[in-house]
């Protein structure tokens, strides 16, 4: 795996992803790009077309409230997608998510973004509220993922 965050590079000394047999385990992914020294804090930190599709209104009072969790949710799930695709899979191969929130009130906004990445049957999920996340209090969500990607390329239904 490459060492930039869009490729899942960790912020500390641990593996961002690891294959064990037919399974790929992803460490918790947060909305941080160490290559650009950027923490995604809102709509301005993600592509404009994505920000607009997520509901950016252009009204400061609205966008400052929903922008951070929507932008971080998209960034994290897109980073997971990129890692899974690099391993030869697709998001439908992800069968388990563990989602950590600084505030569980953010879950509905995250859930609306998650439906874009899992339009069919969603993965089994665990949702947990935590008091803090690294590297700063600006990080609102962290997501771990597990995917089934057989080495031989055949999947049982």
RAQUIDA-V234590 format. One record per residue. N is the residue number from 1. PHI is phi in whole degrees, -180 to 180 (* if undefined). D_FIRST is the distance of its C-alpha to the first C-alpha in Angstrom with 1 decimal. Layout:
BEGIN
n=[N N]
phi=[PHI PHI]
d_first=[D_FIRST D_FIRST]
END
This chain:
BEGIN
n=[1 2 3 4 5 6 7 8 9 10 11 12 13 14 15 16 17 18 19 20 21 22 23 24 25 26 27 28 29 30 31 32 33 34 35 36 37 38 39 40 41 42 43 44 45 46 47 48 49 50 51 52 53 54 55 56 57 58 59 60 61 62 63 64 65 66 67 68 69 70 71 72 73 74 75 76 77 78 79 80 81 82 83 84 85 86 87 88 89 90 91 92 93 94 95 96 97 98 99 100 101 102 103 104 105 106 107 108 109 110 111 112 113 114 115 116 117 118 119 120 121 122 123 124 125 126 127 128 129 130 131 132 133 134 135 136 137 138 139 140 141 142 143 144 145 146 147 148 149 150 151 152 153 154 155 156 157]
phi=[* -73 -104 -103 -64 -65 -100 88 -66 -75 -86 -140 -86 -161 -81 -72 -152 -146 -90 -131 62 -90 -115 -119 -108 -106 -64 -57 -106 -120 -88 -132 -114 -64 -62 -100 53 -127 -103 -69 -114 178 -57 -68 -100 -126 -57 -57 -65 -70 -57 -64 -69 -82 118 -59 -102 86 -93 -54 -64 -78 -69 -71 -80 -96 -55 -59 -74 -66 -65 -66 -60 -62 -59 -64 -67 -69 -63 -62 -56 -62 -64 -63 -66 -64 -83 97 -115 -141 -61 -67 -81 -77 -113 -145 -126 -119 -116 -108 -120 -74 -146 -65 -64 -80 -57 -60 -66 -60 -60 -65 -74 -58 -60 -67 -89 -131 -69 -90 -69 -75 -70 -64 -141 -124 -122 -135 -97 -125 -83 -160 -140 -86 -92 -144 -69 -72 -79 -102 -148 -139 -131 -99 -137 -131 -126 -102 -132 -56 -62 -80 88 -110 -118 -85 -88]
d_first=[0.0 3.8 6.6 8.9 10.3 10.5 6.8 7.7 7.9 10.8 14.2 15.1 14.3 12.7 9.7 8.8 8.5 9.9 11.4 15.0 17.0 17.3 16.0 12.8 13.5 12.2 13.5 15.9 14.8 17.3 18.3 17.2 15.5 15.3 14.7 18.1 19.5 20.4 21.4 22.2 25.9 27.4 27.7 27.6 23.9 22.8 23.8 27.5 27.7 25.7 27.8 30.9 30.0 29.3 32.8 33.0 36.7 37.1 39.4 38.3 39.7 38.0 34.6 34.4 35.0 32.6 30.1 28.0 27.3 27.0 24.5 22.4 22.6 21.4 18.6 17.2 17.8 16.3 13.0 13.1 14.1 11.2 8.7 11.4 12.0 8.6 9.3 12.7 14.8 16.8 18.2 21.1 19.0 18.5 21.6 21.5 21.0 22.2 23.2 24.4 26.9 28.8 31.7 32.2 34.2 31.0 30.2 32.3 30.5 27.0 28.4 29.5 26.0 24.5 27.0 25.5 22.1 24.1 27.3 28.4 28.5 26.4 24.3 26.1 25.8 26.7 27.7 28.4 29.9 29.0 30.8 27.9 24.2 22.2 22.1 25.3 27.8 26.6 23.8 25.6 23.1 20.1 18.8 17.2 16.5 16.7 16.4 18.1 16.3 18.3 16.8 20.0 19.6 22.9 23.5 26.8 28.6]
END
